[in-house]
Amino acid sequence: MITRIIAAFVLCAALAPVGALAQPESGKVLRVAFAIAETGFDPQAAGDAYSSYVDRAIFDPLYKYEYLTRPYKIVPNTAAALPEISPDGKTWTIRVRPGI
């Protein structure tokens, strides 16, 4: 039991952002300490945990789930509204919220 607690603490310490300890230079600086280098910032191609961690911090999805409602709902996040679907179902139009 103690070994698991220590392992969880070490994992949390390894994934904790370093930026919280340093003086922020501006509002757009992301500083994170990793044991190894990330492999890339393409969300579709990221296969390791470190790249996925950075991707979740810098990319916002178009839609997200609203978990507190039952049944769950999909709500716009960076999209302006739910997609407009053509009558044949082949064309989906997603408008992005202004300022994104």
Chimera marker file (.cmm) of the C-alpha trace (Angstrom):
<marker_set name="trace">
<marker id="1" x="0.000" y="0.000" z="0.000" r="1" g="1" b="0" radius="0.5"/>
<marker id="2" x="2.781" y="2.439" z="0.944" r="1" g="1" b="0" radius="0.5"/>
<marker id="3" x="4.629" y="1.579" z="-2.284" r="1" g="1" b="0" radius="0.5"/>
<marker id="4" x="1.564" y="2.521" z="-4.343" r="1" g="1" b="0" radius="0.5"/>
<marker id="5" x="1.185" y="5.829" z="-2.515" r="1" g="1" b="0" radius="0.5"/>
<marker id="6" x="4.847" y="6.669" z="-3.086" r="1" g="1" b="0" radius="0.5"/>
<marker id="7" x="4.588" y="5.676" z="-6.765" r="1" g="1" b="0" radius="0.5"/>
<marker id="8" x="1.490" y="7.881" z="-7.196" r="1" g="1" b="0" radius="0.5"/>
<marker id="9" x="3.275" y="10.800" z="-5.507" r="1" g="1" b="0" radius="0.5"/>
<marker id="10" x="6.330" y="10.393" z="-7.764" r="1" g="1" b="0" radius="0.5"/>
<marker id="11" x="4.108" y="10.231" z="-10.864" r="1" g="1" b="0" radius="0.5"/>
<marker id="12" x="2.210" y="13.380" z="-9.832" r="1" g="1" b="0" radius="0.5"/>
<marker id="13" x="5.465" y="15.196" z="-9.111" r="1" g="1" b="0" radius="0.5"/>
<marker id="14" x="6.839" y="14.194" z="-12.519" r="1" g="1" b="0" radius="0.5"/>
<marker id="15" x="3.758" y="15.502" z="-14.320" r="1" g="1" b="0" radius="0.5"/>
<marker id="16" x="3.390" y="18.699" z="-12.258" r="1" g="1" b="0" radius="0.5"/>
<marker id="17" x="3.925" y="21.903" z="-14.241" r="1" g="1" b="0" radius="0.5"/>
<marker id="18" x="7.130" y="23.766" z="-13.472" r="1" g="1" b="0" radius="0.5"/>
<marker id="19" x="5.536" y="27.067" z="-14.523" r="1" g="1" b="0" radius="0.5"/>
<marker id="20" x="3.812" y="27.324" z="-11.150" r="1" g="1" b="0" radius="0.5"/>
<marker id="21" x="7.212" y="27.695" z="-9.478" r="1" g="1" b="0" radius="0.5"/>
<marker id="22" x="8.661" y="30.284" z="-11.861" r="1" g="1" b="0" radius="0.5"/>
<marker id="23" x="7.598" y="33.875" z="-12.402" r="1" g="1" b="0" radius="0.5"/>
<marker id="24" x="5.228" y="34.038" z="-15.375" r="1" g="1" b="0" radius="0.5"/>
<marker id="25" x="6.626" y="36.054" z="-18.298" r="1" g="1" b="0" radius="0.5"/>
<marker id="26" x="3.248" y="36.434" z="-19.985" r="1" g="1" b="0" radius="0.5"/>
<marker id="27" x="-0.119" y="34.738" z="-20.094" r="1" g="1" b="0" radius="0.5"/>
<marker id="28" x="0.880" y="32.555" z="-23.061" r="1" g="1" b="0" radius="0.5"/>
<marker id="29" x="3.807" y="30.588" z="-21.622" r="1" g="1" b="0" radius="0.5"/>
<marker id="30" x="3.380" y="26.901" z="-20.839" r="1" g="1" b="0" radius="0.5"/>
<marker id="31" x="6.229" y="25.296" z="-18.862" r="1" g="1" b="0" radius="0.5"/>
<marker id="32" x="6.042" y="21.602" z="-18.058" r="1" g="1" b="0" radius="0.5"/>
<marker id="33" x="8.766" y="19.216" z="-16.872" r="1" g="1" b="0" radius="0.5"/>
<marker id="34" x="8.822" y="15.741" z="-18.437" r="1" g="1" b="0" radius="0.5"/>
<marker id="35" x="11.096" y="12.772" z="-17.895" r="1" g="1" b="0" radius="0.5"/>
<marker id="36" x="11.507" y="12.402" z="-21.673" r="1" g="1" b="0" radius="0.5"/>
<marker id="37" x="10.868" y="14.683" z="-24.645" r="1" g="1" b="0" radius="0.5"/>
<marker id="38" x="7.493" y="14.800" z="-26.329" r="1" g="1" b="0" radius="0.5"/>
<marker id="39" x="7.274" y="13.320" z="-29.822" r="1" g="1" b="0" radius="0.5"/>
<marker id="40" x="5.079" y="15.979" z="-31.423" r="1" g="1" b="0" radius="0.5"/>
<marker id="41" x="2.057" y="18.220" z="-31.115" r="1" g="1" b="0" radius="0.5"/>
<marker id="42" x="-0.211" y="16.667" z="-33.748" r="1" g="1" b="0" radius="0.5"/>
<marker id="43" x="-3.221" y="15.387" z="-31.775" r="1" g="1" b="0" radius="0.5"/>
<marker id="44" x="-3.980" y="12.693" z="-34.367" r="1" g="1" b="0" radius="0.5"/>
<marker id="45" x="-0.447" y="11.281" z="-34.364" r="1" g="1" b="0" radius="0.5"/>
<marker id="46" x="0.503" y="11.687" z="-30.678" r="1" g="1" b="0" radius="0.5"/>
<marker id="47" x="0.991" y="8.259" z="-29.208" r="1" g="1" b="0" radius="0.5"/>
<marker id="48" x="2.848" y="8.863" z="-25.971" r="1" g="1" b="0" radius="0.5"/>
<marker id="49" x="1.513" y="10.190" z="-22.669" r="1" g="1" b="0" radius="0.5"/>
<marker id="50" x="3.675" y="13.330" z="-22.618" r="1" g="1" b="0" radius="0.5"/>
<marker id="51" x="2.598" y="14.525" z="-26.075" r="1" g="1" b="0" radius="0.5"/>
<marker id="52" x="-1.052" y="13.844" z="-25.207" r="1" g="1" b="0" radius="0.5"/>
<marker id="53" x="-0.680" y="15.820" z="-21.966" r="1" g="1" b="0" radius="0.5"/>
<marker id="54" x="0.616" y="18.864" z="-23.872" r="1" g="1" b="0" radius="0.5"/>
<marker id="55" x="-2.026" y="18.479" z="-26.598" r="1" g="1" b="0" radius="0.5"/>
<marker id="56" x="-4.835" y="18.531" z="-24.014" r="1" g="1" b="0" radius="0.5"/>
<marker id="57" x="-3.391" y="21.740" z="-22.558" r="1" g="1" b="0" radius="0.5"/>
<marker id="58" x="-3.052" y="23.673" z="-25.832" r="1" g="1" b="0" radius="0.5"/>
<marker id="59" x="-5.946" y="22.383" z="-27.986" r="1" g="1" b="0" radius="0.5"/>
<marker id="60" x="-9.668" y="22.763" z="-27.310" r="1" g="1" b="0" radius="0.5"/>
<marker id="61" x="-12.176" y="20.400" z="-28.933" r="1" g="1" b="0" radius="0.5"/>
<marker id="62" x="-15.085" y="21.688" z="-31.016" r="1" g="1" b="0" radius="0.5"/>
<marker id="63" x="-17.600" y="19.967" z="-28.730" r="1" g="1" b="0" radius="0.5"/>
<marker id="64" x="-17.615" y="18.536" z="-25.226" r="1" g="1" b="0" radius="0.5"/>
<marker id="65" x="-19.927" y="16.396" z="-23.139" r="1" g="1" b="0" radius="0.5"/>
<marker id="66" x="-22.132" y="17.938" z="-20.482" r="1" g="1" b="0" radius="0.5"/>
<marker id="67" x="-21.775" y="15.186" z="-17.891" r="1" g="1" b="0" radius="0.5"/>
<marker id="68" x="-24.029" y="16.635" z="-15.209" r="1" g="1" b="0" radius="0.5"/>
<marker id="69" x="-27.185" y="16.276" z="-17.294" r="1" g="1" b="0" radius="0.5"/>
<marker id="70" x="-28.926" y="12.948" z="-17.838" r="1" g="1" b="0" radius="0.5"/>
<marker id="71" x="-28.817" y="11.685" z="-20.510" r="1" g="1" b="0" radius="0.5"/>
<marker id="72" x="-25.440" y="13.185" z="-21.418" r="1" g="1" b="0" radius="0.5"/>
<marker id="73" x="-25.499" y="15.987" z="-23.979" r="1" g="1" b="0" radius="0.5"/>
<marker id="74" x="-22.938" y="17.187" z="-26.486" r="1" g="1" b="0" radius="0.5"/>
<marker id="75" x="-22.577" y="20.978" z="-26.252" r="1" g="1" b="0" radius="0.5"/>
<marker id="76" x="-20.486" y="23.419" z="-28.323" r="1" g="1" b="0" radius="0.5"/>
<marker id="77" x="-17.087" y="24.289" z="-26.861" r="1" g="1" b="0" radius="0.5"/>
<marker id="78" x="-15.174" y="26.215" z="-29.548" r="1" g="1" b="0" radius="0.5"/>
<marker id="79" x="-17.915" y="25.719" z="-32.138" r="1" g="1" b="0" radius="0.5"/>
<marker id="80" x="-20.683" y="28.329" z="-32.358" r="1" g="1" b="0" radius="0.5"/>
<marker id="81" x="-23.444" y="25.702" z="-32.525" r="1" g="1" b="0" radius="0.5"/>
<marker id="82" x="-24.062" y="22.074" z="-33.358" r="1" g="1" b="0" radius="0.5"/>
<marker id="83" x="-23.204" y="21.178" z="-36.968" r="1" g="1" b="0" radius="0.5"/>
<marker id="84" x="-25.540" y="21.990" z="-39.834" r="1" g="1" b="0" radius="0.5"/>
<marker id="85" x="-26.037" y="18.745" z="-41.779" r="1" g="1" b="0" radius="0.5"/>
<marker id="86" x="-27.133" y="18.742" z="-45.427" r="1" g="1" b="0" radius="0.5"/>
<marker id="87" x="-30.260" y="16.736" z="-46.333" r="1" g="1" b="0" radius="0.5"/>
<marker id="88" x="-28.162" y="13.984" z="-47.950" r="1" g="1" b="0" radius="0.5"/>
<marker id="89" x="-25.912" y="13.797" z="-44.846" r="1" g="1" b="0" radius="0.5"/>
<marker id="90" x="-22.692" y="14.204" z="-46.841" r="1" g="1" b="0" radius="0.5"/>
<marker id="91" x="-21.861" y="17.796" z="-45.903" r="1" g="1" b="0" radius="0.5"/>
<marker id="92" x="-21.473" y="18.954" z="-42.332" r="1" g="1" b="0" radius="0.5"/>
<marker id="93" x="-20.913" y="22.677" z="-41.703" r="1" g="1" b="0" radius="0.5"/>
<marker id="94" x="-19.352" y="23.615" z="-38.365" r="1" g="1" b="0" radius="0.5"/>
<marker id="95" x="-19.071" y="27.300" z="-37.582" r="1" g="1" b="0" radius="0.5"/>
<marker id="96" x="-16.330" y="28.309" z="-35.144" r="1" g="1" b="0" radius="0.5"/>
<marker id="97" x="-17.066" y="30.797" z="-32.385" r="1" g="1" b="0" radius="0.5"/>
<marker id="98" x="-15.756" y="34.322" z="-33.118" r="1" g="1" b="0" radius="0.5"/>
<marker id="99" x="-12.426" y="35.108" z="-31.470" r="1" g="1" b="0" radius="0.5"/>
<marker id="100" x="-11.086" y="31.552" z="-31.570" r="1" g="1" b="0" radius="0.5"/>
<link id1="1" id2="2" r="1" g="1" b="0" radius="0.2"/>
<link id1="2" id2="3" r="1" g="1" b="0" radius="0.2"/>
<link id1="3" id2="4" r="1" g="1" b="0" radius="0.2"/>
<link id1="4" id2="5" r="1" g="1" b="0" radius="0.2"/>
<link id1="5" id2="6" r="1" g="1" b="0" radius="0.2"/>
<link id1="6" id2="7" r="1" g="1" b="0" radius="0.2"/>
<link id1="7" id2="8" r="1" g="1" b="0" radius="0.2"/>
<link id1="8" id2="9" r="1" g="1" b="0" radius="0.2"/>
<link id1="9" id2="10" r="1" g="1" b="0" radius="0.2"/>
<link id1="10" id2="11" r="1" g="1" b="0" radius="0.2"/>
<link id1="11" id2="12" r="1" g="1" b="0" radius="0.2"/>
<link id1="12" id2="13" r="1" g="1" b="0" radius="0.2"/>
<link id1="13" id2="14" r="1" g="1" b="0" radius="0.2"/>
<link id1="14" id2="15" r="1" g="1" b="0" radius="0.2"/>
<link id1="15" id2="16" r="1" g="1" b="0" radius="0.2"/>
<link id1="16" id2="17" r="1" g="1" b="0" radius="0.2"/>
<link id1="17" id2="18" r="1" g="1" b="0" radius="0.2"/>
<link id1="18" id2="19" r="1" g="1" b="0" radius="0.2"/>
<link id1="19" id2="20" r="1" g="1" b="0" radius="0.2"/>
<link id1="20" id2="21" r="1" g="1" b="0" radius="0.2"/>
<link id1="21" id2="22" r="1" g="1" b="0" radius="0.2"/>
<link id1="22" id2="23" r="1" g="1" b="0" radius="0.2"/>
<link id1="23" id2="24" r="1" g="1" b="0" radius="0.2"/>
<link id1="24" id2="25" r="1" g="1" b="0" radius="0.2"/>
<link id1="25" id2="26" r="1" g="1" b="0" radius="0.2"/>
<link id1="26" id2="27" r="1" g="1" b="0" radius="0.2"/>
<link id1="27" id2="28" r="1" g="1" b="0" radius="0.2"/>
<link id1="28" id2="29" r="1" g="1" b="0" radius="0.2"/>
<link id1="29" id2="30" r="1" g="1" b="0" radius="0.2"/>
<link id1="30" id2="31" r="1" g="1" b="0" radius="0.2"/>
<link id1="31" id2="32" r="1" g="1" b="0" radius="0.2"/>
<link id1="32" id2="33" r="1" g="1" b="0" radius="0.2"/>
<link id1="33" id2="34" r="1" g="1" b="0" radius="0.2"/>
<link id1="34" id2="35" r="1" g="1" b="0" radius="0.2"/>
<link id1="35" id2="36" r="1" g="1" b="0" radius="0.2"/>
<link id1="36" id2="37" r="1" g="1" b="0" radius="0.2"/>
<link id1="37" id2="38" r="1" g="1" b="0" radius="0.2"/>
<link id1="38" id2="39" r="1" g="1" b="0" radius="0.2"/>
<link id1="39" id2="40" r="1" g="1" b="0" radius="0.2"/>
<link id1="40" id2="41" r="1" g="1" b="0" radius="0.2"/>
<link id1="41" id2="42" r="1" g="1" b="0" radius="0.2"/>
<link id1="42" id2="43" r="1" g="1" b="0" radius="0.2"/>
<link id1="43" id2="44" r="1" g="1" b="0" radius="0.2"/>
<link id1="44" id2="45" r="1" g="1" b="0" radius="0.2"/>
<link id1="45" id2="46" r="1" g="1" b="0" radius="0.2"/>
<link id1="46" id2="47" r="1" g="1" b="0" radius="0.2"/>
<link id1="47" id2="48" r="1" g="1" b="0" radius="0.2"/>
<link id1="48" id2="49" r="1" g="1" b="0" radius="0.2"/>
<link id1="49" id2="50" r="1" g="1" b="0" radius="0.2"/>
<link id1="50" id2="51" r="1" g="1" b="0" radius="0.2"/>
<link id1="51" id2="52" r="1" g="1" b="0" radius="0.2"/>
<link id1="52" id2="53" r="1" g="1" b="0" radius="0.2"/>
<link id1="53" id2="54" r="1" g="1" b="0" radius="0.2"/>
<link id1="54" id2="55" r="1" g="1" b="0" radius="0.2"/>
<link id1="55" id2="56" r="1" g="1" b="0" radius="0.2"/>
<link id1="56" id2="57" r="1" g="1" b="0" radius="0.2"/>
<link id1="57" id2="58" r="1" g="1" b="0" radius="0.2"/>
<link id1="58" id2="59" r="1" g="1" b="0" radius="0.2"/>
<link id1="59" id2="60" r="1" g="1" b="0" radius="0.2"/>
<link id1="60" id2="61" r="1" g="1" b="0" radius="0.2"/>
<link id1="61" id2="62" r="1" g="1" b="0" radius="0.2"/>
<link id1="62" id2="63" r="1" g="1" b="0" radius="0.2"/>
<link id1="63" id2="64" r="1" g="1" b="0" radius="0.2"/>
<link id1="64" id2="65" r="1" g="1" b="0" radius="0.2"/>
<link id1="65" id2="66" r="1" g="1" b="0" radius="0.2"/>
<link id1="66" id2="67" r="1" g="1" b="0" radius="0.2"/>
<link id1="67" id2="68" r="1" g="1" b="0" radius="0.2"/>
<link id1="68" id2="69" r="1" g="1" b="0" radius="0.2"/>
<link id1="69" id2="70" r="1" g="1" b="0" radius="0.2"/>
<link id1="70" id2="71" r="1" g="1" b="0" radius="0.2"/>
<link id1="71" id2="72" r="1" g="1" b="0" radius="0.2"/>
<link id1="72" id2="73" r="1" g="1" b="0" radius="0.2"/>
<link id1="73" id2="74" r="1" g="1" b="0" radius="0.2"/>
<link id1="74" id2="75" r="1" g="1" b="0" radius="0.2"/>
<link id1="75" id2="76" r="1" g="1" b="0" radius="0.2"/>
<link id1="76" id2="77" r="1" g="1" b="0" radius="0.2"/>
<link id1="77" id2="78" r="1" g="1" b="0" radius="0.2"/>
<link id1="78" id2="79" r="1" g="1" b="0" radius="0.2"/>
<link id1="79" id2="80" r="1" g="1" b="0" radius="0.2"/>
<link id1="80" id2="81" r="1" g="1" b="0" radius="0.2"/>
<link id1="81" id2="82" r="1" g="1" b="0" radius="0.2"/>
<link id1="82" id2="83" r="1" g="1" b="0" radius="0.2"/>
<link id1="83" id2="84" r="1" g="1" b="0" radius="0.2"/>
<link id1="84" id2="85" r="1" g="1" b="0" radius="0.2"/>
<link id1="85" id2="86" r="1" g="1" b="0" radius="0.2"/>
<link id1="86" id2="87" r="1" g="1" b="0" radius="0.2"/>
<link id1="87" id2="88" r="1" g="1" b="0" radius="0.2"/>
<link id1="88" id2="89" r="1" g="1" b="0" radius="0.2"/>
<link id1="89" id2="90" r="1" g="1" b="0" radius="0.2"/>
<link id1="90" id2="91" r="1" g="1" b="0" radius="0.2"/>
<link id1="91" id2="92" r="1" g="1" b="0" radius="0.2"/>
<link id1="92" id2="93" r="1" g="1" b="0" radius="0.2"/>
<link id1="93" id2="94" r="1" g="1" b="0" radius="0.2"/>
<link id1="94" id2="95" r="1" g="1" b="0" radius="0.2"/>
<link id1="95" id2="96" r="1" g="1" b="0" radius="0.2"/>
<link id1="96" id2="97" r="1" g="1" b="0" radius="0.2"/>
<link id1="97" id2="98" r="1" g="1" b="0" radius="0.2"/>
<link id1="98" id2="99" r="1" g="1" b="0" radius="0.2"/>
<link id1="99" id2="100" r="1" g="1" b="0" radius="0.2"/>
</marker_set>
